[in-house]
Amino acid sequence: MPEMNGYELCRWIKNDPTKQGIPVLICSTKSEEFDRYWGMKQGADAYITKPFHPPELLKTVKQLLRSR
């Protein structure tokens, strides 16, 4: 993304009162525990790492939609 990275986008979404209800799923190649922690600290609702299995992604998305 040319203007901001994913963490910045997540913060932007979660800090805007009109967008706070949008679930944010970070899908990243960064797989260290700190990366997951940092993503969740930015406001992400879920964090999965690449490569991922499509059923894992689908399960996570369904969980996020159910929780809304």
PQR file of N, CA, C, O and H, with PARSE charges and radii, in Angstrom:
ATOM      1  N   MET A   1       0.853  -1.170   0.000 -0.4000 1.5000
ATOM      2  CA  MET A   1       0.000   0.000   0.000 -0.0000 2.0000
ATOM      3  C   MET A   1       0.897   1.231   0.000  0.5500 1.7000
ATOM      4  O   MET A   1       1.798   1.346   0.831 -0.5500 1.4000
ATOM      5  N   PRO A   2       0.659   2.128  -0.907 -0.5600 1.5000
ATOM      6  CA  PRO A   2       1.574   3.259  -1.047  0.2800 2.0000
ATOM      7  C   PRO A   2       1.490   4.302   0.069  0.5500 1.7000
ATOM      8  O   PRO A   2       2.499   4.941   0.368 -0.5500 1.4000
ATOM      9  N   GLU A   3       0.348   4.496   0.684 -0.4000 1.5000
ATOM     10  CA  GLU A   3       0.184   5.580   1.648 -0.0000 2.0000
ATOM     11  C   GLU A   3       0.430   5.169   3.096  0.5500 1.7000
ATOM     12  O   GLU A   3       0.872   5.992   3.898 -0.5500 1.4000
ATOM     13  H   GLU A   3      -0.472   3.978   0.441  0.4000 1.0000
ATOM     14  N   MET A   4       0.154   3.917   3.446 -0.4000 1.5000
ATOM     15  CA  MET A   4       0.316   3.458   4.825 -0.0000 2.0000
ATOM     16  C   MET A   4       0.468   1.950   4.843  0.5500 1.7000
ATOM     17  O   MET A   4       0.117   1.270   3.879 -0.5500 1.4000
ATOM     18  H   MET A   4      -0.205   3.249   2.794  0.4000 1.0000
ATOM     19  N   ASN A   5       0.994   1.430   5.943 -0.4000 1.5000
ATOM     20  CA  ASN A   5       1.107  -0.021   6.044 -0.0000 2.0000
ATOM     21  C   ASN A   5      -0.153  -0.594   6.705  0.5500 1.7000
ATOM     22  O   ASN A   5      -1.041   0.155   7.112 -0.5500 1.4000
ATOM     23  H   ASN A   5       1.280   1.983   6.726  0.4000 1.0000
ATOM     24  N   GLY A   6      -0.221  -1.895   6.805 -0.4000 1.5000
ATOM     25  CA  GLY A   6      -1.418  -2.545   7.337 -0.0000 2.0000
ATOM     26  C   GLY A   6      -1.717  -2.187   8.777  0.5500 1.7000
ATOM     27  O   GLY A   6      -2.879  -2.044   9.157 -0.5500 1.4000
ATOM     28  H   GLY A   6       0.500  -2.503   6.474  0.4000 1.0000
ATOM     29  N   TYR A   7      -0.675  -2.041   9.584 -0.4000 1.5000
ATOM     30  CA  TYR A   7      -0.888  -1.656  10.979 -0.0000 2.0000
ATOM     31  C   TYR A   7      -1.494  -0.254  11.062  0.5500 1.7000
ATOM     32  O   TYR A   7      -2.393   0.000  11.864 -0.5500 1.4000
ATOM     33  H   TYR A   7       0.269  -2.157   9.276  0.4000 1.0000
ATOM     34  N   GLU A   8      -0.991   0.640  10.229 -0.4000 1.5000
ATOM     35  CA  GLU A   8      -1.527   2.008  10.210 -0.0000 2.0000
ATOM     36  C   GLU A   8      -2.979   2.010   9.740  0.5500 1.7000
ATOM     37  O   GLU A   8      -3.811   2.734  10.288 -0.5500 1.4000
ATOM     38  H   GLU A   8      -0.261   0.433   9.578  0.4000 1.0000
ATOM     39  N   LEU A   9      -3.283   1.205   8.730 -0.4000 1.5000
ATOM     40  CA  LEU A   9      -4.658   1.106   8.255 -0.0000 2.0000
ATOM     41  C   LEU A   9      -5.571   0.578   9.352  0.5500 1.7000
ATOM     42  O   LEU A   9      -6.679   1.081   9.539 -0.5500 1.4000
ATOM     43  H   LEU A   9      -2.608   0.617   8.285  0.4000 1.0000
ATOM     44  N   CYS A  10      -5.112  -0.423  10.068 -0.4000 1.5000
ATOM     45  CA  CYS A  10      -5.890  -0.982  11.167 -0.0000 2.0000
ATOM     46  C   CYS A  10      -6.177   0.099  12.215  0.5500 1.7000
ATOM     47  O   CYS A  10      -7.318   0.253  12.651 -0.5500 1.4000
ATOM     48  H   CYS A  10      -4.212  -0.831   9.916  0.4000 1.0000
ATOM     49  N   ARG A  11      -5.157   0.836  12.614 -0.4000 1.5000
ATOM     50  CA  ARG A  11      -5.343   1.919  13.594 -0.0000 2.0000
ATOM     51  C   ARG A  11      -6.321   2.965  13.073  0.5500 1.7000
ATOM     52  O   ARG A  11      -7.175   3.451  13.815 -0.5500 1.4000
ATOM     53  H   ARG A  11      -4.230   0.711  12.260  0.4000 1.0000
ATOM     54  N   TRP A  12      -6.191   3.309  11.794 -0.4000 1.5000
ATOM     55  CA  TRP A  12      -7.079   4.307  11.191 -0.0000 2.0000
ATOM     56  C   TRP A  12      -8.536   3.841  11.251  0.5500 1.7000
ATOM     57  O   TRP A  12      -9.423   4.614  11.615 -0.5500 1.4000
ATOM     58  H   TRP A  12      -5.497   2.915  11.192  0.4000 1.0000
ATOM     59  N   ILE A  13      -8.779   2.589  10.897 -0.4000 1.5000
ATOM     60  CA  ILE A  13     -10.142   2.040  10.943 -0.0000 2.0000
ATOM     61  C   ILE A  13     -10.669   2.048  12.373  0.5500 1.7000
ATOM     62  O   ILE A  13     -11.787   2.498  12.623 -0.5500 1.4000
ATOM     63  H   ILE A  13      -8.059   1.961  10.602  0.4000 1.0000
ATOM     64  N   LYS A  14      -9.872   1.554  13.300 -0.4000 1.5000
ATOM     65  CA  LYS A  14     -10.338   1.412  14.678 -0.0000 2.0000
ATOM     66  C   LYS A  14     -10.449   2.737  15.421  0.5500 1.7000
ATOM     67  O   LYS A  14     -11.150   2.811  16.430 -0.5500 1.4000
ATOM     68  H   LYS A  14      -8.964   1.188  13.097  0.4000 1.0000
ATOM     69  N   ASN A  15      -9.775   3.787  14.949 -0.4000 1.5000
ATOM     70  CA  ASN A  15      -9.866   5.099  15.596 -0.0000 2.0000
ATOM     71  C   ASN A  15     -10.956   5.986  15.015  0.5500 1.7000
ATOM     72  O   ASN A  15     -11.238   7.052  15.561 -0.5500 1.4000
ATOM     73  H   ASN A  15      -9.205   3.726  14.129  0.4000 1.0000
ATOM     74  N   ASP A  16     -11.567   5.568  13.929 -0.4000 1.5000
ATOM     75  CA  ASP A  16     -12.643   6.343  13.302 -0.0000 2.0000
ATOM     76  C   ASP A  16     -13.981   5.822  13.827  0.5500 1.7000
ATOM     77  O   ASP A  16     -14.334   4.671  13.570 -0.5500 1.4000
ATOM     78  H   ASP A  16     -11.338   4.702  13.485  0.4000 1.0000
ATOM     79  N   PRO A  17     -14.727   6.646  14.553 -0.5600 1.5000
ATOM     80  CA  PRO A  17     -15.990   6.180  15.137  0.2800 2.0000
ATOM     81  C   PRO A  17     -16.977   5.608  14.113  0.5500 1.7000
ATOM     82  O   PRO A  17     -17.793   4.752  14.453 -0.5500 1.4000
ATOM     83  N   THR A  18     -16.906   6.073  12.874 -0.4000 1.5000
ATOM     84  CA  THR A  18     -17.838   5.568  11.862 -0.0000 2.0000
ATOM     85  C   THR A  18     -17.406   4.220  11.284  0.5500 1.7000
ATOM     86  O   THR A  18     -18.169   3.581  10.559 -0.5500 1.4000
ATOM     87  H   THR A  18     -16.243   6.769  12.598  0.4000 1.0000
ATOM     88  N   LYS A  19     -16.181   3.788  11.606 -0.4000 1.5000
ATOM     89  CA  LYS A  19     -15.658   2.541  11.046 -0.0000 2.0000
ATOM     90  C   LYS A  19     -15.277   1.518  12.105  0.5500 1.7000
ATOM     91  O   LYS A  19     -14.875   0.405  11.766 -0.5500 1.4000
ATOM     92  H   LYS A  19     -15.562   4.308  12.195  0.4000 1.0000
ATOM     93  N   GLN A  20     -15.395   1.870  13.373 -0.4000 1.5000
ATOM     94  CA  GLN A  20     -14.930   0.998  14.449 -0.0000 2.0000
ATOM     95  C   GLN A  20     -15.572  -0.381  14.432  0.5500 1.7000
ATOM     96  O   GLN A  20     -14.968  -1.345  14.903 -0.5500 1.4000
ATOM     97  H   GLN A  20     -15.721   2.775  13.648  0.4000 1.0000
ATOM     98  N   GLY A  21     -16.773  -0.491  13.903 -0.4000 1.5000
ATOM     99  CA  GLY A  21     -17.466  -1.775  13.880 -0.0000 2.0000
ATOM    100  C   GLY A  21     -16.992  -2.715  12.780  0.5500 1.7000
ATOM    101  O   GLY A  21     -17.429  -3.865  12.719 -0.5500 1.4000
ATOM    102  H   GLY A  21     -17.263   0.292  13.520  0.4000 1.0000
ATOM    103  N   ILE A  22     -16.118  -2.249  11.924 -0.4000 1.5000
ATOM    104  CA  ILE A  22     -15.607  -3.086  10.838 -0.0000 2.0000
ATOM    105  C   ILE A  22     -14.560  -4.038  11.404  0.5500 1.7000
ATOM    106  O   ILE A  22     -13.558  -3.587  11.958 -0.5500 1.4000
ATOM    107  H   ILE A  22     -15.763  -1.315  11.974  0.4000 1.0000
ATOM    108  N   PRO A  23     -14.772  -5.343  11.274 -0.5600 1.5000
ATOM    109  CA  PRO A  23     -13.757  -6.275  11.769  0.2800 2.0000
ATOM    110  C   PRO A  23     -12.508  -6.224  10.898  0.5500 1.7000
ATOM    111  O   PRO A  23     -12.591  -6.134   9.674 -0.5500 1.4000
ATOM    112  N   VAL A  24     -11.355  -6.283  11.546 -0.4000 1.5000
ATOM    113  CA  VAL A  24     -10.078  -6.239  10.830 -0.0000 2.0000
ATOM    114  C   VAL A  24      -9.350  -7.559  11.037  0.5500 1.7000
ATOM    115  O   VAL A  24      -9.093  -7.976  12.166 -0.5500 1.4000
ATOM    116  H   VAL A  24     -11.287  -6.357  12.541  0.4000 1.0000
ATOM    117  N   LEU A  25      -9.028  -8.196   9.940 -0.4000 1.5000
ATOM    118  CA  LEU A  25      -8.258  -9.439   9.938 -0.0000 2.0000
ATOM    119  C   LEU A  25      -6.918  -9.133   9.272  0.5500 1.7000
ATOM    120  O   LEU A  25      -6.867  -8.740   8.107 -0.5500 1.4000
ATOM    121  H   LEU A  25      -9.237  -7.857   9.023  0.4000 1.0000
ATOM    122  N   ILE A  26      -5.848  -9.315  10.018 -0.4000 1.5000
ATOM    123  CA  ILE A  26      -4.516  -9.143   9.442 -0.0000 2.0000
ATOM    124  C   ILE A  26      -4.047 -10.503   8.943  0.5500 1.7000
ATOM    125  O   ILE A  26      -4.056 -11.488   9.681 -0.5500 1.4000
ATOM    126  H   ILE A  26      -5.889  -9.634  10.964  0.4000 1.0000
ATOM    127  N   CYS A  27      -3.642 -10.540   7.692 -0.4000 1.5000
ATOM    128  CA  CYS A  27      -3.089 -11.743   7.084 -0.0000 2.0000
ATOM    129  C   CYS A  27      -1.681 -11.369   6.633  0.5500 1.7000
ATOM    130  O   CYS A  27      -1.507 -10.616   5.675 -0.5500 1.4000
ATOM    131  H   CYS A  27      -3.635  -9.740   7.092  0.4000 1.0000
ATOM    132  N   SER A  28      -0.679 -11.902   7.331 -0.4000 1.5000
ATOM    133  CA  SER A  28       0.687 -11.429   7.150 -0.0000 2.0000
ATOM    134  C   SER A  28       1.696 -12.559   7.021  0.5500 1.7000
ATOM    135  O   SER A  28       1.460 -13.677   7.478 -0.5500 1.4000
ATOM    136  H   SER A  28      -0.821 -12.514   8.109  0.4000 1.0000
ATOM    137  N   THR A  29       2.808 -12.255   6.401 -0.4000 1.5000
ATOM    138  CA  THR A  29       3.915 -13.213   6.361 -0.0000 2.0000
ATOM    139  C   THR A  29       4.708 -13.163   7.656  0.5500 1.7000
ATOM    140  O   THR A  29       5.497 -14.065   7.932 -0.5500 1.4000
ATOM    141  H   THR A  29       3.000 -11.346   6.030  0.4000 1.0000
ATOM    142  N   LYS A  30       4.510 -12.124   8.451 -0.4000 1.5000
ATOM    143  CA  LYS A  30       5.208 -11.988   9.730 -0.0000 2.0000
ATOM    144  C   LYS A  30       4.576 -12.948  10.738  0.5500 1.7000
ATOM    145  O   LYS A  30       3.409 -12.805  11.105 -0.5500 1.4000
ATOM    146  H   LYS A  30       3.868 -11.390   8.227  0.4000 1.0000
ATOM    147  N   SER A  31       5.365 -13.925  11.177 -0.4000 1.5000
ATOM    148  CA  SER A  31       4.784 -14.997  11.985 -0.0000 2.0000
ATOM    149  C   SER A  31       5.330 -15.094  13.405  0.5500 1.7000
ATOM    150  O   SER A  31       5.001 -16.032  14.131 -0.5500 1.4000
ATOM    151  H   SER A  31       6.312 -14.042  10.879  0.4000 1.0000
ATOM    152  N   GLU A  32       6.152 -14.145  13.803 -0.4000 1.5000
ATOM    153  CA  GLU A  32       6.666 -14.163  15.173 -0.0000 2.0000
ATOM    154  C   GLU A  32       5.555 -13.776  16.145  0.5500 1.7000
ATOM    155  O   GLU A  32       4.620 -13.062  15.782 -0.5500 1.4000
ATOM    156  H   GLU A  32       6.419 -13.383  13.213  0.4000 1.0000
ATOM    157  N   GLU A  33       5.666 -14.249  17.371 -0.4000 1.5000
ATOM    158  CA  GLU A  33       4.657 -13.940  18.378 -0.0000 2.0000
ATOM    159  C   GLU A  33       4.517 -12.425  18.578  0.5500 1.7000
ATOM    160  O   GLU A  33       3.414 -11.921  18.787 -0.5500 1.4000
ATOM    161  H   GLU A  33       6.425 -14.830  17.666  0.4000 1.0000
ATOM    162  N   PHE A  34       5.645 -11.704  18.511 -0.4000 1.5000
ATOM    163  CA  PHE A  34       5.573 -10.253  18.667 -0.0000 2.0000
ATOM    164  C   PHE A  34       4.746  -9.623  17.548  0.5500 1.7000
ATOM    165  O   PHE A  34       4.006  -8.671  17.799 -0.5500 1.4000
ATOM    166  H   PHE A  34       6.541 -12.113  18.341  0.4000 1.0000
ATOM    167  N   ASP A  35       4.855 -10.130  16.324 -0.4000 1.5000
ATOM    168  CA  ASP A  35       4.091  -9.588  15.200 -0.0000 2.0000
ATOM    169  C   ASP A  35       2.592  -9.754  15.451  0.5500 1.7000
ATOM    170  O   ASP A  35       1.807  -8.834  15.222 -0.5500 1.4000
ATOM    171  H   ASP A  35       5.457 -10.902  16.120  0.4000 1.0000
ATOM    172  N   ARG A  36       2.214 -10.930  15.920 -0.4000 1.5000
ATOM    173  CA  ARG A  36       0.804 -11.183  16.250 -0.0000 2.0000
ATOM    174  C   ARG A  36       0.353 -10.239  17.366  0.5500 1.7000
ATOM    175  O   ARG A  36      -0.717  -9.637  17.284 -0.5500 1.4000
ATOM    176  H   ARG A  36       2.852 -11.677  16.107  0.4000 1.0000
ATOM    177  N   TYR A  37       1.176 -10.118  18.405 -0.4000 1.5000
ATOM    178  CA  TYR A  37       0.867  -9.219  19.517 -0.0000 2.0000
ATOM    179  C   TYR A  37       0.697  -7.783  19.012  0.5500 1.7000
ATOM    180  O   TYR A  37      -0.264  -7.104  19.372 -0.5500 1.4000
ATOM    181  H   TYR A  37       2.045 -10.607  18.471  0.4000 1.0000
ATOM    182  N   TRP A  38       1.632  -7.326  18.179 -0.4000 1.5000
ATOM    183  CA  TRP A  38       1.589  -5.957  17.687 -0.0000 2.0000
ATOM    184  C   TRP A  38       0.343  -5.717  16.835  0.5500 1.7000
ATOM    185  O   TRP A  38      -0.286  -4.663  16.935 -0.5500 1.4000
ATOM    186  H   TRP A  38       2.414  -7.878  17.886  0.4000 1.0000
ATOM    187  N   GLY A  39      -0.009  -6.686  16.003 -0.4000 1.5000
ATOM    188  CA  GLY A  39      -1.218  -6.547  15.186 -0.0000 2.0000
ATOM    189  C   GLY A  39      -2.466  -6.429  16.044  0.5500 1.7000
ATOM    190  O   GLY A  39      -3.339  -5.606  15.768 -0.5500 1.4000
ATOM    191  H   GLY A  39       0.502  -7.542  15.922  0.4000 1.0000
ATOM    192  N   MET A  40      -2.551  -7.245  17.075 -0.4000 1.5000
ATOM    193  CA  MET A  40      -3.713  -7.195  17.952 -0.0000 2.0000
ATOM    194  C   MET A  40      -3.704  -5.892  18.765  0.5500 1.7000
ATOM    195  O   MET A  40      -4.760  -5.329  19.053 -0.5500 1.4000
ATOM    196  H   MET A  40      -1.842  -7.914  17.299  0.4000 1.0000
ATOM    197  N   LYS A  41      -2.529  -5.428  19.124 -0.4000 1.5000
ATOM    198  CA  LYS A  41      -2.398  -4.172  19.877 -0.0000 2.0000
ATOM    199  C   LYS A  41      -2.880  -2.988  19.034  0.5500 1.7000
ATOM    200  O   LYS A  41      -3.356  -1.994  19.582 -0.5500 1.4000
ATOM    201  H   LYS A  41      -1.671  -5.886  18.890  0.4000 1.0000
ATOM    202  N   GLN A  42      -2.762  -3.086  17.725 -0.4000 1.5000
ATOM    203  CA  GLN A  42      -3.209  -2.022  16.827 -0.0000 2.0000
ATOM    204  C   GLN A  42      -4.724  -2.015  16.652  0.5500 1.7000
ATOM    205  O   GLN A  42      -5.286  -1.078  16.086 -0.5500 1.4000
ATOM    206  H   GLN A  42      -2.376  -3.894  17.280  0.4000 1.0000
ATOM    207  N   GLY A  43      -5.384  -3.073  17.146 -0.4000 1.5000
ATOM    208  CA  GLY A  43      -6.837  -3.131  17.066 -0.0000 2.0000
ATOM    209  C   GLY A  43      -7.372  -4.250  16.203  0.5500 1.7000
ATOM    210  O   GLY A  43      -8.587  -4.390  16.064 -0.5500 1.4000
ATOM    211  H   GLY A  43      -4.928  -3.834  17.606  0.4000 1.0000
ATOM    212  N   ALA A  44      -6.498  -5.051  15.620 -0.4000 1.5000
ATOM    213  CA  ALA A  44      -6.978  -6.153  14.767 -0.0000 2.0000
ATOM    214  C   ALA A  44      -7.857  -7.103  15.576  0.5500 1.7000
ATOM    215  O   ALA A  44      -7.626  -7.333  16.763 -0.5500 1.4000
ATOM    216  H   ALA A  44      -5.511  -4.937  15.733  0.4000 1.0000
ATOM    217  N   ASP A  45      -8.848  -7.633  14.919 -0.4000 1.5000
ATOM    218  CA  ASP A  45      -9.746  -8.592  15.562 -0.0000 2.0000
ATOM    219  C   ASP A  45      -9.236 -10.016  15.414  0.5500 1.7000
ATOM    220  O   ASP A  45      -9.610 -10.897  16.189 -0.5500 1.4000
ATOM    221  H   ASP A  45      -9.036  -7.446  13.955  0.4000 1.0000
ATOM    222  N   ALA A  46      -8.390 -10.242  14.431 -0.4000 1.5000
ATOM    223  CA  ALA A  46      -7.797 -11.569  14.215 -0.0000 2.0000
ATOM    224  C   ALA A  46      -6.501 -11.390  13.429  0.5500 1.7000
ATOM    225  O   ALA A  46      -6.292 -10.380  12.756 -0.5500 1.4000
ATOM    226  H   ALA A  46      -8.087  -9.526  13.802  0.4000 1.0000
ATOM    227  N   TYR A  47      -5.644 -12.394  13.532 -0.4000 1.5000
ATOM    228  CA  TYR A  47      -4.339 -12.339  12.864 -0.0000 2.0000
ATOM    229  C   TYR A  47      -4.006 -13.752  12.418  0.5500 1.7000
ATOM    230  O   TYR A  47      -3.927 -14.664  13.242 -0.5500 1.4000
ATOM    231  H   TYR A  47      -5.813 -13.214  14.078  0.4000 1.0000
ATOM    232  N   ILE A  48      -3.813 -13.938  11.129 -0.4000 1.5000
ATOM    233  CA  ILE A  48      -3.366 -15.228  10.631 -0.0000 2.0000
ATOM    234  C   ILE A  48      -2.122 -15.015   9.778  0.5500 1.7000
ATOM    235  O   ILE A  48      -1.900 -13.932   9.237 -0.5500 1.4000
ATOM    236  H   ILE A  48      -3.877 -13.198  10.460  0.4000 1.0000
ATOM    237  N   THR A  49      -1.324 -16.058   9.669 -0.4000 1.5000
ATOM    238  CA  THR A  49      -0.070 -15.924   8.936 -0.0000 2.0000
ATOM    239  C   THR A  49      -0.129 -16.675   7.606  0.5500 1.7000
ATOM    240  O   THR A  49      -0.831 -17.675   7.454 -0.5500 1.4000
ATOM    241  H   THR A  49      -1.505 -16.938  10.108  0.4000 1.0000
ATOM    242  N   LYS A  50       0.631 -16.154   6.662 -0.4000 1.5000
ATOM    243  CA  LYS A  50       0.772 -16.783   5.355 -0.0000 2.0000
ATOM    244  C   LYS A  50       1.956 -17.745   5.421  0.5500 1.7000
ATOM    245  O   LYS A  50       2.914 -17.468   6.142 -0.5500 1.4000
ATOM    246  H   LYS A  50       1.202 -15.342   6.785  0.4000 1.0000
ATOM    247  N   PRO A  51       1.929 -18.826   4.720 -0.5600 1.5000
ATOM    248  CA  PRO A  51       0.781 -19.301   3.946  0.2800 2.0000
ATOM    249  C   PRO A  51      -0.289 -19.828   4.892  0.5500 1.7000
ATOM    250  O   PRO A  51       0.016 -20.403   5.938 -0.5500 1.4000
ATOM    251  N   PHE A  52      -1.512 -19.629   4.521 -0.4000 1.5000
ATOM    252  CA  PHE A  52      -2.626 -20.106   5.331 -0.0000 2.0000
ATOM    253  C   PHE A  52      -3.428 -21.114   4.518  0.5500 1.7000
ATOM    254  O   PHE A  52      -3.323 -21.173   3.293 -0.5500 1.4000
ATOM    255  H   PHE A  52      -1.759 -19.162   3.672  0.4000 1.0000
ATOM    256  N   HIS A  53      -4.217 -21.892   5.212 -0.4000 1.5000
ATOM    257  CA  HIS A  53      -5.108 -22.844   4.549 -0.0000 2.0000
ATOM    258  C   HIS A  53      -6.456 -22.161   4.371  0.5500 1.7000
ATOM    259  O   HIS A  53      -6.961 -21.561   5.321 -0.5500 1.4000
ATOM    260  H   HIS A  53      -4.303 -21.844   6.207  0.4000 1.0000
ATOM    261  N   PRO A  54      -7.052 -22.232   3.191 -0.5600 1.5000
ATOM    262  CA  PRO A  54      -8.339 -21.566   2.965  0.2800 2.0000
ATOM    263  C   PRO A  54      -9.389 -21.886   4.039  0.5500 1.7000
ATOM    264  O   PRO A  54     -10.115 -20.980   4.448 -0.5500 1.4000
ATOM    265  N   PRO A  55      -9.499 -23.132   4.512 -0.5600 1.5000
ATOM    266  CA  PRO A  55     -10.493 -23.375   5.568  0.2800 2.0000
ATOM    267  C   PRO A  55     -10.216 -22.562   6.844  0.5500 1.7000
ATOM    268  O   PRO A  55     -11.146 -22.154   7.539 -0.5500 1.4000
ATOM    269  N   GLU A  56      -8.944 -22.334   7.139 -0.4000 1.5000
ATOM    270  CA  GLU A  56      -8.590 -21.522   8.306 -0.0000 2.0000
ATOM    271  C   GLU A  56      -9.070 -20.084   8.121  0.5500 1.7000
ATOM    272  O   GLU A  56      -9.635 -19.488   9.038 -0.5500 1.4000
ATOM    273  H   GLU A  56      -8.189 -22.665   6.574  0.4000 1.0000
ATOM    274  N   LEU A  57      -8.840 -19.536   6.933 -0.4000 1.5000
ATOM    275  CA  LEU A  57      -9.278 -18.170   6.642 -0.0000 2.0000
ATOM    276  C   LEU A  57     -10.800 -18.082   6.726  0.5500 1.7000
ATOM    277  O   LEU A  57     -11.336 -17.163   7.345 -0.5500 1.4000
ATOM    278  H   LEU A  57      -8.381 -20.020   6.189  0.4000 1.0000
ATOM    279  N   LEU A  58     -11.482 -19.016   6.117 -0.4000 1.5000
ATOM    280  CA  LEU A  58     -12.945 -19.019   6.119 -0.0000 2.0000
ATOM    281  C   LEU A  58     -13.489 -19.116   7.543  0.5500 1.7000
ATOM    282  O   LEU A  58     -14.428 -18.404   7.900 -0.5500 1.4000
ATOM    283  H   LEU A  58     -11.047 -19.763   5.614  0.4000 1.0000
ATOM    284  N   LYS A  59     -12.904 -19.993   8.354 -0.4000 1.5000
ATOM    285  CA  LYS A  59     -13.331 -20.153   9.747 -0.0000 2.0000
ATOM    286  C   LYS A  59     -13.156 -18.844  10.518  0.5500 1.7000
ATOM    287  O   LYS A  59     -14.038 -18.447  11.280 -0.5500 1.4000
ATOM    288  H   LYS A  59     -12.141 -20.571   8.064  0.4000 1.0000
ATOM    289  N   THR A  60     -12.031 -18.182  10.322 -0.4000 1.5000
ATOM    290  CA  THR A  60     -11.752 -16.931  11.018 -0.0000 2.0000
ATOM    291  C   THR A  60     -12.728 -15.846  10.603  0.5500 1.7000
ATOM    292  O   THR A  60     -13.246 -15.122  11.453 -0.5500 1.4000
ATOM    293  H   THR A  60     -11.315 -18.505   9.703  0.4000 1.0000
ATOM    294  N   VAL A  61     -12.986 -15.722   9.307 -0.4000 1.5000
ATOM    295  CA  VAL A  61     -13.926 -14.719   8.812 -0.0000 2.0000
ATOM    296  C   VAL A  61     -15.322 -14.976   9.377  0.5500 1.7000
ATOM    297  O   VAL A  61     -15.996 -14.042   9.809 -0.5500 1.4000
ATOM    298  H   VAL A  61     -12.565 -16.311   8.616  0.4000 1.0000
ATOM    299  N   LYS A  62     -15.758 -16.232   9.375 -0.4000 1.5000
ATOM    300  CA  LYS A  62     -17.079 -16.565   9.922 -0.0000 2.0000
ATOM    301  C   LYS A  62     -17.181 -16.199  11.395  0.5500 1.7000
ATOM    302  O   LYS A  62     -18.205 -15.685  11.843 -0.5500 1.4000
ATOM    303  H   LYS A  62     -15.210 -16.992   9.024  0.4000 1.0000
ATOM    304  N   GLN A  63     -16.119 -16.465  12.146 -0.4000 1.5000
ATOM    305  CA  GLN A  63     -16.108 -16.114  13.577 -0.0000 2.0000
ATOM    306  C   GLN A  63     -16.226 -14.603  13.761  0.5500 1.7000
ATOM    307  O   GLN A  63     -16.969 -14.131  14.622 -0.5500 1.4000
ATOM    308  H   GLN A  63     -15.287 -16.883  11.782  0.4000 1.0000
ATOM    309  N   LEU A  64     -15.498 -13.862  12.957 -0.4000 1.5000
ATOM    310  CA  LEU A  64     -15.568 -12.404  13.061 -0.0000 2.0000
ATOM    311  C   LEU A  64     -16.961 -11.878  12.729  0.5500 1.7000
ATOM    312  O   LEU A  64     -17.467 -10.973  13.392 -0.5500 1.4000
ATOM    313  H   LEU A  64     -14.894 -14.246  12.258  0.4000 1.0000
ATOM    314  N   LEU A  65     -17.568 -12.448  11.708 -0.4000 1.5000
ATOM    315  CA  LEU A  65     -18.904 -11.988  11.325 -0.0000 2.0000
ATOM    316  C   LEU A  65     -19.950 -12.383  12.366  0.5500 1.7000
ATOM    317  O   LEU A  65     -20.890 -11.630  12.618 -0.5500 1.4000
ATOM    318  H   LEU A  65     -17.157 -13.184  11.169  0.4000 1.0000
ATOM    319  N   ARG A  66     -19.792 -13.552  12.966 -0.4000 1.5000
ATOM    320  CA  ARG A  66     -20.735 -13.980  14.010 -0.0000 2.0000
ATOM    321  C   ARG A  66     -20.650 -13.092  15.247  0.5500 1.7000
ATOM    322  O   ARG A  66     -21.655 -12.845  15.915 -0.5500 1.4000
ATOM    323  H   ARG A  66     -19.028 -14.164  12.761  0.4000 1.0000
ATOM    324  N   SER A  67     -19.445 -12.617  15.546 -0.4000 1.5000
ATOM    325  CA  SER A  67     -19.253 -11.832  16.765 -0.0000 2.0000
ATOM    326  C   SER A  67     -19.753 -10.398  16.623  0.5500 1.7000
ATOM    327  O   SER A  67     -19.765  -9.654  17.603 -0.5500 1.4000
ATOM    328  H   SER A  67     -18.630 -12.818  15.004  0.4000 1.0000
ATOM    329  N   ARG A  68     -20.157 -10.004  15.446 -0.4000 1.5000
ATOM    330  CA  ARG A  68     -20.649  -8.634  15.216 -0.0000 2.0000
ATOM    331  C   ARG A  68     -22.109  -8.539  15.420  0.5500 1.7000
ATOM    332  O   ARG A  68     -22.685  -7.461  15.269 -0.5500 1.4000
ATOM    333  H   ARG A  68     -20.147 -10.609  14.649  0.4000 1.0000
TER
END
